[in-house]
Amino acid sequence: MYRASSTPGSGGTRGSVGGLPVSDPAGVDQLIAIWMSPGGVGYSCGTMNEQLLRFRKRGTLAVVSRLVELDLMNRTNSTTWQGHEPESCKLVQFRQCKSATGSQQTEFLFTVSYRPRGTLNPIEGNDAWSGLWSDGWKIKHINISRDGILLDANGNPLGAGQPPVIVERSLYQTVDYNLFDFGTPIPE
């Protein structure tokens, strides 16, 4: 069985898996190369692949109440939206441009982040790499027990020579973004 280890390092705890350091990008690249090799799915490690989509909409405060009702700030798109695959878009900002009350018309600006899957990005912890990767709006991590033993997909100790098992988790629930009118796209 393989055990992940931690050794003190400058600026926090630095870990390793199977003797490979995972506290720096080079170690992450090595680890990814190991578990993605033979029959791997072709992920790369690099800069976050993100595109911001901006929209302008005129309306009343009911626009905001519909946004709150759908809870879009905490959800990704459940279906294809604006030509983007499911779970790749998330509303990251909305703001009202001028004060308005009741039925007064005002302008709202919406910013949606499109993050396609396929580029793994290490997520930094307090002082060191946290052991997590983002992949679009999902999180991936090595399946490991609290005492540092690498686990297979069923939670059993991993045998010697077996590649680490990667677990994927969704951070956000989904909703059909096609139910909400974001308004007119603002060209970049």
Stockholm file with secondary structure:
# STOCKHOLM 1.0

chainA/1-188         MYRASSTPGSGGTRGSVGGLPVSDPAGVDQLIAIWMSPGGVGYSCGTMNEQLLRFRKRGTLAVVSRLVELDLMNRTNSTTWQGHEPESCKLVQFRQCKSATGSQQTEFLFTVSYRPRGTLNPIEGNDAWSGLWSDGWKIKHINISRDGILLDANGNPLGAGQPPVIVERSLYQTVDYNLFDFGTPIPE
#=GR chainA/1-188 SS CCBEEEEEETTEEEEEETTEECSSHHHHHHHHHHHHCSSCCCCEECSCCCEEEEEEEEECTHHHHHHHHHTGGGEEESSCBTTBCTTCEEEEEEEESSCCCTTCCEEEEEEEEECCSSEEEEEECSSSEEEEEEETTEEEEECBCTTSBBBCTTSCBCCTTCCCCEEEEESSEEECGGGSCCCEECCC
#=GC SS_cons         CCBEEEEEETTEEEEEETTEECSSHHHHHHHHHHHHCSSCCCCEECSCCCEEEEEEEEECTHHHHHHHHHTGGGEEESSCBTTBCTTCEEEEEEEESSCCCTTCCEEEEEEEEECCSSEEEEEECSSSEEEEEEETTEEEEECBCTTSBBBCTTSCBCCTTCCCCEEEEESSEEECGGGSCCCEECCC
//
